[in-house]
């Protein structure tokens, strides 16, 4: 899912400011197999970990996320993905509690033209897929979206990515528009900020 072209420094809050701290997420959650992961806000210090985790993705997982397979993320991409304002661009990571290794990441980026709408992107490490990481990330991310007055989330996905489409439908009615090999899935968020609990 390609990211919209928005600067990592858009928005007024710098990481570490009181407003940014108020938006911080840190929550231990149990997966379907009983494993515990920490879902937390992504910060600039996560740059090296994010770059390394991208290179460990299978070609299938990388393609489902970016619609292309790159040998590595560029420095500019890594900065964009980790230097977020937690308001117009929110990113949450799932971290294995025992090793500190990242196992998934989800983000929303607010639309410039429709401030109550945002685009969603999510990826989970191959070995962690099917264990509930995506559910926990999306639950926390949608809660943050509601806190930031985002009411509609859309995702451009490969039409055969049935797992992500099913995950979105867990949180409400999803409108889909198919265009060749891609589908735009749109979810209107319920007013309850504790989505999916």
TAMO-V149957 format. One record per backbone hydrogen bond with DSSP energy under -0.5 kcal/mol. NH is the residue of the N-H (numbers start at 1). CO is the residue of the C=O. Records with the same first field share a line. If there is no record, write none. Layout:
NH->CO + CO
This chain:
6->4
10->7
17->14
21->17
22->18
23->19 + 20
24->21
27->39
29->37
31->35
32->131
34->31
37->29
38->95
39->27 + 37
40->38 + 93
41->25
42->91
46->43
47->44
50->46
51->47
52->48
53->49
54->50
55->51
56->52 + 53
57->54
62->58
63->59
64->60
65->61
66->62
67->63
70->68
78->74
79->75
80->76
81->77
82->78
83->79
84->82
86->89
90->108
92->106
93->40
94->104
95->38
96->101
97->36
100->96
103->94
104->94
105->123
106->92
107->121
108->90
109->119
110->88
111->114 + 117
117->114
118->152
119->109
120->154
121->107
123->105
125->103
128->125
129->125 + 126
131->128
133->128
136->132
137->133
138->134
139->135
140->136
141->137
142->138
143->139
144->140
145->141
146->142
147->143
148->144
149->146
150->145
151->116 + 149
152->116
153->187
154->118
155->185
157->155 + 183
159->181
161->158
162->160
165->161
166->162
167->163
168->164
169->165
170->166 + 167
171->167 + 168
172->169
175->186
177->184
179->182
182->179
183->157
184->177
185->155 + 183
186->175
187->153
188->173
189->151 + 187
193->191
195->193
197->194
